[in-house]
Amino acid sequence: MILSMIPPYDITSNILQLVSSISEKIGEANTLFLDKQSPQLRKQNKIKTIHSSLQIEGNTLSEEQITALIEDKRIIGPQKDIAEVINAIEVYENLNFYKPFSEKSILSAHAMLMKGLIDQPDSYRTRSVRVVKGSQVAHVAPPAQLVPGLMKDLFHYLKNDEEISLNKSCVFHYEMEFIHPLMDGNGRMGRLWQTLILKKRYAVFEFLPFETLISQTQDEYYQSLVASDKKGKSTIFIEYMLGIIDSSLGNLLNVIGQTLTSDQRITHFISLGKNEFSRKEYMDVFKTISSATASRDLKKAVESSLILAEGKGNQMRYSIQ
């Protein structure tokens, strides 16, 4: 497969449904959380992201050990694993300085990510590469002499404003794995750069460690790459990655939803513009709260004259004032 200016993939009904679902969740996250950004949540996301992305590559350090390294504490562990984590911490702390549409920037990030681990980490590979899984050759990357041109085309594609950022980020991730432009670290760089592409378009991705779900579905991750290789297009991988992003956003909304006050929940629900609703519909928005908590929220809103209530028990209906 040789890349064209627009890497090949199909727009399936599954992709359209996932993009719609993700867009809804991003809108909800923007309304609920981005004006209440938590430094602790940002730190937890960084720890989970680093742990999951490196675990996929065989790193053995735990989240607790990574936390200790972030806090400049000494730990006991394999020196290579420690070096990988220290490098990754530095990269993620400097994430805002990288430019997602810049080849120079991705090589700079790779140099930091692989510092002390490989020779010449700031340049593309100059020899052939095969990806081996177990005893099988899973992928033969394009010849080294084609890499600079393929990467130039790929970054040119990234700048295409007509492409949906969600799809574009998945395409880039897949094509990075296919081209395999670096001697080592292609997987972690593909995941890092997808995060960077999405973060530039949607601020919520600063809080979204979707690498955790990739780590938990690692076999499916590699199977989607192999299946896309066989098809000669990235459709299957895009569907997989969009599913991961959708699930990760759902988890994020559930986790952070537990930290909202009743006033914040009511304010958000009113902003949704529902003219009439039931307690169940209220709970469908805040999936982590109990029915008792929902009843207290709604009772408080009625007493504050924010909403009206009619009926009794399970037949109770509410409307916005």
C-alpha positions in Angstrom: 0.0 0.0 0.0 1.4 3.4 -1.0 -0.1 6.5 0.7 -1.8 9.0 -1.4 -2.5 12.6 -0.3 -5.7 11.4 1.4 -5.1 8.0 3.1 -7.9 5.6 2.1 -10.8 4.8 4.4 -14.6 4.4 4.2 -17.2 6.4 6.0 -19.4 3.6 7.5 -22.7 3.9 9.4 -20.8 2.8 12.5 -18.2 5.6 12.1 -21.1 8.1 11.6 -22.9 6.9 14.8 -19.7 7.0 16.8 -18.8 10.5 15.7 -22.3 11.6 16.6 -22.1 10.0 20.0 -18.6 11.4 20.7 -19.7 14.9 19.7 -22.6 14.8 22.1 -20.4 13.7 24.9 -17.8 16.4 24.1 -20.6 19.0 24.2 -21.7 17.7 27.6 -18.1 17.7 28.9 -17.6 21.2 27.7 -20.8 22.4 29.5 -20.1 20.5 32.7 -16.4 20.4 33.4 -14.1 22.7 31.4 -14.9 25.7 33.6 -14.0 23.6 36.7 -10.7 22.2 35.5 -9.0 20.1 38.3 -5.2 20.0 38.6 -5.6 16.7 40.4 -7.7 15.3 37.5 -5.0 16.5 35.1 -2.3 14.8 37.1 -4.3 11.5 37.4 -4.9 11.6 33.6 -1.2 12.0 32.9 -0.3 9.1 35.2 -2.9 6.8 33.6 -1.9 7.8 30.1 1.8 7.2 30.7 1.2 3.9 32.5 -1.2 2.5 29.9 0.8 3.7 26.8 4.1 2.3 28.1 2.5 -0.9 29.5 1.3 -1.7 25.9 5.0 -1.6 25.0 6.1 -3.9 27.9 7.0 -1.4 30.6 6.5 -3.0 34.0 6.2 0.1 36.3 3.0 0.6 38.2 0.8 3.7 38.5 2.1 4.1 42.0 5.8 4.0 40.8 5.0 6.5 38.0 3.3 8.8 40.6 6.5 8.6 42.7 8.7 9.6 39.7 6.4 12.5 38.9 6.9 13.6 42.6 10.7 13.3 42.2 10.9 10.3 44.5 13.3 7.4 44.0 11.9 4.0 43.1 13.3 0.5 42.5 12.8 -1.0 39.0 14.4 -1.8 35.7 16.5 1.1 34.6 15.1 1.0 31.0 11.6 1.1 32.3 12.4 4.0 34.7 14.1 5.9 31.8 11.0 5.4 29.6 8.7 6.8 32.3 11.0 9.8 33.0 11.1 10.6 29.3 7.3 10.3 29.0 6.7 12.5 32.0 8.9 15.2 30.4 7.0 14.9 27.0 3.5 15.1 28.6 4.6 18.1 30.7 5.6 19.9 27.5 2.6 18.7 25.5 1.4 22.3 24.9 4.6 23.2 23.2 4.3 20.6 20.4 2.5 21.4 17.1 0.3 18.6 15.8 0.8 19.6 12.2 4.6 19.8 12.3 7.1 17.1 11.2 9.8 19.0 13.1 7.7 18.9 16.3 7.0 15.1 16.1 10.7 14.4 15.7 11.5 16.7 18.7 8.9 14.9 20.8 10.3 11.5 19.7 13.9 12.7 20.7 12.6 13.5 24.2 10.5 10.3 24.5 13.4 8.0 23.5 16.3 10.0 25.0 19.1 7.6 26.1 17.1 4.6 24.7 18.0 4.5 21.0 20.6 6.2 18.7 19.5 9.2 16.7 15.9 9.5 18.1 15.4 12.8 16.4 15.3 11.3 12.8 13.4 8.9 10.7 14.7 5.3 10.3 17.2 4.5 7.6 16.8 0.8 7.4 14.1 -1.8 6.8 11.7 -2.8 9.7 9.5 -5.7 10.4 7.0 -5.9 13.2 7.0 -9.3 14.9 4.3 -10.5 17.3 5.2 -13.7 18.9 6.8 -15.9 16.2 4.8 -14.2 13.4 5.8 -11.2 11.2 2.7 -9.0 11.7 3.8 -6.1 9.4 6.5 -5.3 6.9 7.0 -1.5 6.9 7.6 0.4 3.6 11.2 0.8 2.6 13.2 3.4 4.5 13.8 5.6 1.4 10.1 6.1 1.1 9.6 7.3 4.7 10.3 11.0 4.3 7.9 11.4 1.4 5.2 9.3 3.1 5.5 11.4 6.3 5.4 14.6 4.3 2.2 13.4 2.6 0.7 12.4 6.0 1.3 15.8 7.6 -0.1 17.5 4.5 -3.2 15.4 5.0 -3.4 16.5 8.7 -3.7 20.1 7.5 -6.8 19.3 5.5 -9.6 21.4 7.2 -12.3 19.5 5.4 -11.6 16.3 7.3 -13.3 15.7 10.7 -10.7 15.9 13.4 -11.9 12.7 15.1 -11.4 10.7 11.9 -8.2 12.5 11.0 -6.6 11.7 14.4 -7.4 8.0 13.9 -6.1 7.9 10.4 -2.9 9.5 11.5 -2.5 7.0 14.3 -3.0 4.1 11.9 -0.7 5.5 9.2 2.0 6.1 11.8 1.8 2.4 12.6 1.8 1.4 9.0 4.7 3.6 7.8 6.6 2.9 11.1 8.9 5.9 10.4 10.9 5.5 13.6 13.4 2.8 14.7 11.5 2.5 18.0 8.6 4.1 19.8 6.2 4.2 16.9 3.2 2.9 18.9 3.6 5.4 21.8 4.2 8.2 19.3 1.1 7.3 17.3 -1.0 7.4 20.5 0.7 10.6 21.8 0.1 12.4 18.5 -3.5 11.3 18.3 -4.0 12.9 21.7 -2.3 16.0 20.6 -4.4 16.3 17.4 -7.6 15.9 19.4 -6.5 18.2 22.3 -5.9 21.0 19.8 -9.5 20.7 18.6 -11.2 19.6 21.9 -9.9 20.8 25.2 -11.5 17.9 27.1 -8.9 15.5 25.7 -6.4 16.9 28.2 -8.5 14.9 30.8 -9.1 11.8 28.7 -6.7 8.8 29.2 -8.1 6.7 26.4 -4.8 4.7 26.3 -6.2 2.9 29.4 -8.9 1.3 27.3 -6.4 0.5 24.5 -4.3 -1.3 27.1 -7.3 -3.2 28.3 -8.2 -4.3 24.8 -4.7 -4.7 23.5 -5.4 -7.8 21.3 -8.3 -6.0 19.6 -6.0 -3.0 19.1 -3.4 -5.0 17.2 -6.1 -7.1 15.4 -7.6 -3.8 14.0 -4.2 -2.7 12.8 -3.6 -6.1 11.0 -7.2 -6.2 9.6 -6.8 -2.6 8.2 -3.4 -3.6 6.6 -5.1 -6.5 4.9 -7.9 -4.3 3.6 -5.5 -1.6 2.4 -7.5 1.1 4.3 -7.8 2.2 7.9 -11.6 1.8 8.3 -11.5 -1.0 10.8 -8.9 0.8 12.9 -10.9 4.0 12.8 -14.0 2.2 14.1 -12.0 0.6 16.9 -10.4 3.9 18.0 -13.6 5.8 17.8 -15.2 3.2 20.0 -12.4 3.6 22.5 -12.8 7.3 22.5 -16.5 7.1 22.9 -16.2 4.7 25.9 -13.5 6.8 27.5 -15.6 9.9 27.3 -18.5 8.0 28.9 -16.2 6.9 31.7 -15.0 10.5 32.2 -18.5 11.9 32.4 -19.4 9.3 34.9 -16.4 9.8 37.1 -16.5 13.6 37.1 -20.3 13.6 37.4 -19.9 12.2 40.9 -18.0 15.4 42.0 -20.8 17.8 40.9 -23.0 19.5 43.5 -26.7 19.3 43.3 -26.8 23.0 42.2 -24.3 22.3 39.4 -26.4 19.3 38.3 -29.6 21.3 38.2 -27.9 24.2 36.4 -26.5 21.9 33.7 -29.8 20.0 33.3 -31.8 23.3 32.9 -29.2 24.4 30.2 -30.2 21.3 28.1 -33.5 23.0 27.4 -35.9 20.0 28.2 -39.4 21.4 28.5 -40.8 18.5 30.5 -39.1 15.5 32.0 -39.2 12.7 34.6 -36.8 11.7 37.4 -35.6 8.9 35.2 -34.8 11.3 32.4 -32.9 13.4 34.9 -30.9 10.3 36.0 -30.2 9.4 32.4 -28.1 12.6 32.2 -26.4 11.9 35.6 -25.9 8.2 35.4 -23.8 7.8 38.6 -26.3 9.3 41.1 -28.9 7.3 43.0 -32.7 7.7 42.7 -32.7 9.2 46.2 -30.1 11.8 45.2 -32.0 12.6 42.1 -35.2 13.1 44.2 -33.3 15.5 46.5 -32.0 17.5 43.6 -35.4 17.9 42.1 -37.1 18.7 45.4 -34.5 21.4 46.0 -35.0 22.8 42.5 -38.8 22.9 43.0 -38.4 24.6 46.4 -36.1 27.2 44.8 -38.7 27.8 42.0 -36.3 26.7 39.3 -38.7 24.0 38.1 -42.3 23.0 38.5 -43.6 19.6 39.6 -46.9 17.9 38.8 -48.3 14.5 39.9 -47.2 12.1 42.6 -44.7 9.2 43.0 -43.6 7.6 39.8 -46.0 9.7 37.8 -44.3 13.0 38.9 -43.4 15.2 35.9 -41.2 18.3 36.0 -41.0 21.3 33.8 -38.7 24.3 33.5 -39.9 27.6 35.0 
